[in-house]
């Protein structure tokens, strides 16, 4: 007879799995709810689950998500903790392990209020939910000519004083900040932001290639939604995007909904970048809600088939999930399934300094992917012996 302690410590094996970074089919061993080992030659138990060549990955990381379930992150207040918990649970069900609530350009006091709310939020430890990994400030240090849907009256010059105005005492809550490097003061501010532990991303910008290269030399390592809110590539002035594509140390985020960037240009991005590309959702507050008309600050946006636009037609964002974007890349034939999966799971982790190693991770974080022609489907990998795991029916993305 096996006592409960032995049952808890007994390994759970999954065989014939394809795992990023490993060649050929692998056996995944789970013990105590965590991935203990991955190897092709583990002596699997007779009760091992055969994954039949399905892909295994960690869940997604969304570096740029502006809200969900009707709540825009610039509008966060201490009264919104229940909605924030619901968002974390919803995103977990969308295959997301962690995300950066993105606070777009708003009043300085709203930046501080949102950051304070995030600093005081304590998720329910007993409910599966996506982790909040820090905030992404998309603004207010943006070029007015490339502000997109950002309100011009709240844009600010990139100075140390203005940085203090928007951060208050909450600099440790910020993981990424997007700015336009050509603005006066931006190059001086980048080293300070890096010293505060922030990833500096370039975007909403008219920067020349030289101005962008200088920013990368000073410590910027990312580009916010490549192609959008920046000049197009030009053969004599490649601009911010050209400088990014030629730099092996730069991570380019991109929106793969088919509206923000057409597949032909996504193909160019994936083929041409010397650095790495990853997928973001750029999802807005109506994520998880049906198409319709929704408020956004003092304006309205219309969401139709997952695309959000302001009343004047300005493209504002999406309600398409980050894993749906990754699946689009495979469906459009722009990359193989392994790379499509990595663009939403492994690469964004590296972009913000997280490990993508699967060994040691909770088994509940694993996604199982099935490839059927150009279609990718996924579910949370879980079996009854894994306590607290989600049943996770296959979801088409």
N, C-alpha and C positions, 0 to 999 in steps of 0.2 A: 504494500500500500504506500502511495506517495503522499506525504503530508503537504499542507498548503505552502510551506516555505519552499519545498522542492519544486512545486508547480510554478511558483512565482519565478524561481531561478532557472527553470528549464528553458532552453533556447527555442525560439520559433524561427523556422527557416522558410525562406522563399527562394525557389530555384528558377533558373533560366530567365534571369532579369538582365536588361541592358541598363547600365549605370554610367552617367557622365564621367569621363576620365578613366574608364576601365575598358579594356579591349575584350570583346567576346562576351559570352553569357556568364553571368555571375550568380553566386549564392549570397543572399543577404541574411545575416543572422541577427536576430533581435533577442535581447535578454533584459529582463527588468524594464521593459517598455522603451528601451533605447537600442539604436543600431550598434551592435558590438563589433561586427566584422563584415567585410565584403571581399570575397575571393572566389575564383573559379573552382577551387578544389576542396572546399569545405566538405566534411563528411556529414551531409544533410541527413536529418531524421527521416524515417519512413512516412511521417505525417506532413512532410514539407509541402507547401503550396507551390504549384507550378504556375509561374506567371506567363509562360508561353512566349517569351521574347518581348513582353511589354517593357516600356521604358519606365524607369524610376527616377524621380527627382525630388528635391525639396519643393515646398510651396513657393509661390511667387512673392516678390518684393515690389511694391509699387512706390516709386520715388516721387511721383507727382500725382496727387489726387486731392481735388479741391473740396470735396464734400461727398455726402451720400445720404440717402433716406430723407431728403429734404433739408438737411443741415449743411450750410456752407461754413467751412472752418474759420473764415474771418469773422463770423458772427457768433463764435463760441462764447458762452457765458457759463458761470458755475452751475446754472440751472439745467445745463444740457448734458450732464454726466450720464443720465439714463440713455439718451439718444446716442452718445458717444460709445457706450457699452454695446448698444444694439448695432452700431456701425461696425465695431470690431467683430462681433459675432457674424454679421452678414458677410463681411469680407472674408472671414475664415471659410465660410461656406462657398465662397467664390474661388477657393484655392489659394488664398493669400496668407502667407505666414506673418508678414509685417508690412507696414506702410509709413510714409511720411505725410502727415496732414499738411497740406499746402495752403499757406495763407497768402493770398494774392494781395495786390496793392490796395491798401485801405488806410484809414486814419491811424496815426501812431498809437492812440489809446486803444484801438481795436487790436492792433498787433500785440500790444502788451497784455490785453485782457485774454486773448486767445492763448498766448503762451502761458500765462498764469493758470488758466483752466487746464491746459495739458499737463502742467507741472503737478497739479493737485489731483489729477485723475488716477484712480487705482482700480484697474479692471477686476472683475470677479475671477478669482483664481480657480474656480471650480467649473467654469464654462469655457469650452473651446472658443478661442477668439484670436484674431490677428493682433500682433504686438504693435504698439506705437513706438517707432524707432527714433523719434525726434521730429521736429518740424522742418518743413521746406518753406523758406520765405521767398516767394516769387515777386519781388518788388520790395521797397518802392524805388530802388535805384535803377530805373529803366529809361530807355530813350523814348521821349514822347512821340517821336515819329514812328516808332515800332511798338507802341504800347498795346496794340490789339484791343482787347476788351477791357484793359485796365483803365480805371478812371484817372484822367489826366490831372485832376485837381489834387490828388494825393501822391503824385510822384514827387520824389525828393532828390536833391544832389547827394552823391555818395560821400558824406563827410563823417568824421568820428562823432560829432555832436548829433547828427541825424541818426546814426547807428544807435547811439544811446537812447534817443527818443523812442525808437521802435522796440528796442530790446528791454529796456529797464534793467531788472536784475535777472533776466531769463535767458542770457546767452547760452547756458548749458543745454537749454531745450532745443537749440537750433542745430540741425545736422547739415542742411544745405541752404545756401542763399544764392539766388540768381541776380545778376547785375549786368549792366551794359558797360563794357570796359573802356569805351571811348569817352565816357562822361568825365568831366574835370573832377579829379580826386579819386577816381576808381582805382587807378594803379597804386596809389598810396594806401588805399584801404585794404586791398587784397591780402598783403602780408598780415595785417592785423586780424582779419577774419580767419586766416589760417592758424594764427596763434591762439585764437579762441576755439580751435578744434572744428571749424566749419569747412565743409566742402564748398568751394567756390565754383559756381556754374555760370557760364556766359549765355545771355539770351536777351530777347527784346532789345535788339542792338542794331546799330548801323556801322559797327566797327569795320575798319579795314583789316586786311590780313596782318599788317604790321602791328596794329593796335591789339589784335587778338593774340598774336604770338608773344607780345610783351606780357600780356596778362597770364598766358600759360607759363612763361618763364618765371613769373612772380608767384605761381602756385595754384592758379585755376586749373582744374582737372576735368571739367565737365561742360557739356553744352545742353541747354534746355530746349526741348522739342525741336531738334534739328530740322532745318528748312523753314519752320514757322517763325514769324516775327523776326526775320533777318533777311538781308539782301540775298537774292539767288546767286548761285555760282556764276562767275563771269571769267572769261579767259584772260583778261588783263588785270582784273582786281578780284581775286577769289574770295575776299572778304572773310568774315568770321568762320563760315562753314568750311571754306577752302583751307584755312589755317588749321582748323580742327581735324579735318580729314587727313592732313599730312603729318599729324603729330601722333606718334605711337603711344603717348601717355594720356590721351584724352578719351573720355567716355562720352559718347553721343546718345542722349536719350531721344526717342522718337515715338510718335503716335501712329499706330498701325491700324487705324480704323478705315482706311481707304478714302477718307474725306480730307484730312489735314495734309496728307502727302499721298500722291498717286503711287501705285505699285511700281511704276517704272523708275521713279526717283528713289523709292525705298531700295530697289534693286541696286541702283548706283551707290547709295549709302552703304549697303551691306558689302558690296564688292570693293568699294574704294577706300574705306576707312582703314588707316594704318593702326589706329587704336581699336577700341571695342564699342559696339553698339548695343543698346538695351532698349526694351519696350517700356513705355509708361502709358497709363490710361489717360491722364489729364481729365479725369472724370469730374463732373460737377455735382452739385447737391442733388439733382434728380436721379443720380445713380440708384438703381433699385426701385424706381418709380416708373409708371407708364409715361409714354410720350404725352406732351401737353405744354401749356404755358406756365412758367414758374417765375417767382420773383428772384432777382439777384441784385443786391444792395438796393438802390432806389430805382432800378430798371427792371425790365422783364426779359426773359429769354424763352424761345420756343424750341422744344426738343422734338425732333422728328426723325424716326428711324435711327435713334442713337446719337444724332448730331445736334448740338445746341448752338443757336445763333441769336444775337441781339436783334432788336426791332429793325435796325438799319442793315441787317444782313451780315454783320461782323461775326466771323467764326469764333465761338467762345469756348468750346470744349466738347466733350462727349459724355455718353453714358454707356460706353463700351468698356468692358473689363480688360485688365492687362493680359489675362490669359486668352481672351478672345482675340486680342491683337496678335499675340504670339501664334495662335492657330491660323490667323489670316495669312501670315507670312508663309506658312507651310502650304496652305490652300492655294495661294497664288503662285506657288512654285519658286519662291525667292530663296528658300534655303531648305535643307533637309530637316526632318523632325527633331533630331538631336539639337541642332543649332537653334531652331525655333523655341524649343523648351528652355534652352540655356539663356536666351535673350530676355526671358521673364523671370528666371530663377537664379542662375549662377552669376551672370554679368552684373545685374544691379546690386547684388551683394558686394561684389568686388568694388563697384563704383563708390560705395559709401563705407568701405573698409571692413566689411563683415566676411567671415569665412564661409565658403561654400561647401566645406567638407560635410559629407553625409554621416560618416562614422561618428558616433557620439551623440547624434541628434535624437530627439524623441521620435519614436516610430509614427506617432500621429501626424508629424509634419511631412511625411512622405506622400507624394502623389504617384499614382499609377496611370501611365498613358498608354492608350491603344491607338495604333495607326491603322486606318482603313482607307487605302488610296491616299488622297490628299487631305483626308479629314483626321484631326486629332481629337480624341476624347479623353477625359481624365476623371479620376475620383481620388479621394483620400484613401490611401492604402490602410486598411484596417481589417482585422479579423477578430472574432469573439474573444480569443485569449488576451487581446490587448485592452486592458481596462481603460475606460474613458475615451476610447477611439470613436470617431464618427463612422457611421455605417456607410455614408458616401456613395450613393448610386452614381453610376456614370453620368456625367454631365456633358452635353455637347457645347463646345465653345466656338 
